[in-house]
Amino acid sequence: MPRTVYAHQRDTLDAICHRVFGQTAGITEQVLELNPGIAELGPVLPQGTPVRLPDITQQPQRTKTVQLWD
């Protein structure tokens, strides 16, 4: 069951995902799907905007980082 958090002053969707989950990759897309129309509010959400968050039981798999220079 998704839970709801509320945007702080000058919050972005990415900032909320990072604050709650510790990362944004793969999660921000799920949050956008759960909150139709939220993108139309702009990059900075109005303070107090309710944001439904997905239940994440397994962290999205991260891609391997390749170091190009030593």
ChimeraX attribute file (.defattr): number of C-alpha atoms within 10 A of each C-alpha:
attribute: neighborCount
match mode: 1-to-1
recipient: residues
	/A:1	7
	/A:2	11
	/A:3	10
	/A:4	12
	/A:5	13
	/A:6	15
	/A:7	19
	/A:8	15
	/A:9	12
	/A:10	11
	/A:11	17
	/A:12	16
	/A:13	21
	/A:14	18
	/A:15	18
	/A:16	21
	/A:17	19
	/A:18	15
	/A:19	11
	/A:20	12
	/A:21	13
	/A:22	11
	/A:23	16
	/A:24	19
	/A:25	16
	/A:26	13
	/A:27	19
	/A:28	19
	/A:29	12
	/A:30	16
	/A:31	21
	/A:32	16
	/A:33	14
	/A:34	15
	/A:35	13
	/A:36	9
	/A:37	10
	/A:38	17
	/A:39	12
	/A:40	8
	/A:41	10
	/A:42	11
	/A:43	13
	/A:44	16
	/A:45	21
	/A:46	16
	/A:47	12
	/A:48	12
	/A:49	16
	/A:50	15
	/A:51	21
	/A:52	18
	/A:53	23
	/A:54	16
	/A:55	10
	/A:56	11
	/A:57	6
	/A:58	6
	/A:59	12
	/A:60	12
	/A:61	8
	/A:62	8
	/A:63	7
	/A:64	6
	/A:65	6
	/A:66	6
	/A:67	6
	/A:68	5
	/A:69	4
	/A:70	3
